[in-house]
Amino acid sequence: MNKVSIIKKKYLSTTKGINISVLIAVLYLFNISDIKAQVFIGAKAGARTSWLEYDDFAAEDYDKSLFFGFSAGLTGAIKVQKRFMLQLDIMYAQNGKKVNGITDPSLQNDAKYHYLNTPIVYKLDFNGSIADRPFQWHVGAGPNVNFWLGGKGLLKSVELEEESIDELEYKIIFDAVPANPEFGGLYYNEFNRVQVGLIVATGLVLEPLPGQLLMIDFRYEWGHSYMAREKGRFTNVSAYRDDLTARNQAIQISVAYVFDIINKGKKEKKIYYKN
């Protein structure tokens, strides 16, 4: 069995497992056999900062800094018990990196990576109040599954300057370098498009109207999977190769507004009504 077949087999196996996990979560989320259950659906968006965690980063040659991006999508949650909530997000999320050269001061590599983010967080809620106004706060944790959609970036280097190219706008291509490579291509042959990790979370839950929740969430995302197992190769640059043998890490703050689609606010204005 050749290397490509092995990669495809691992990818299909991982994808199958993810699909099963997500399917179970969705079926659980939408189990509405008990019409008194609280099931919330709504929109979510937030700001995030991410960075890459390398096992072996050449700090003497390069300097790295944080990347700032955003996420947006849909969220759903179900009360599994009085104080426990299971939340599933389906989000577009941005990660990235910023690398500047030290030995080559002209080197600059700013990259943006696009992801389909599907975290599942199991939350434990607590009651609180400020000036007699009740609210809930929570702590939670769970698995995080990311599907790497692609990416693009901007590269500067001495080699490009020698070719009278001030900066190169490139895009990531998940393939080996062909005989006739695309201009501005960054080719990755050994890559992980499905990346898994863990999330820890905390935040606040407010109820502005019966059956409607405003959820303010702060999360730390720890990536377990490497983005790639070998360095990427640029079409236009040979002296510098892009290193993604690293794990994504991120901090995110987000806001979601969700609606109780089962009871639709018919109950009293109280988040923890009895099921």
Secondary structure, 3 states (H helix, E strand, C coil): CCHHHHHHHHHHHHHHHHHHHHHHHHHHHCCCCCCCCCEEEEEEEEEEEEEEEECCCCCCCEEEECEEEEEEEEEEEEEEECCEEEEEEEEEEEEEEEEEECCCCCCEEEEEEEEEEEEEEEEEEEEEEECCEEEEEEEEEEEEEEEEEEEEEEEECHHHHHCCCCCEEEEEEECCCCCCCCCCEEEECCECCEEEEEEEEEEEEEEEECCEEEEEEEEEEEECCCCECCCEEECCCCCCCECCCEEEEEEEEEEEEEEECCCCCCCCCCCCCCC
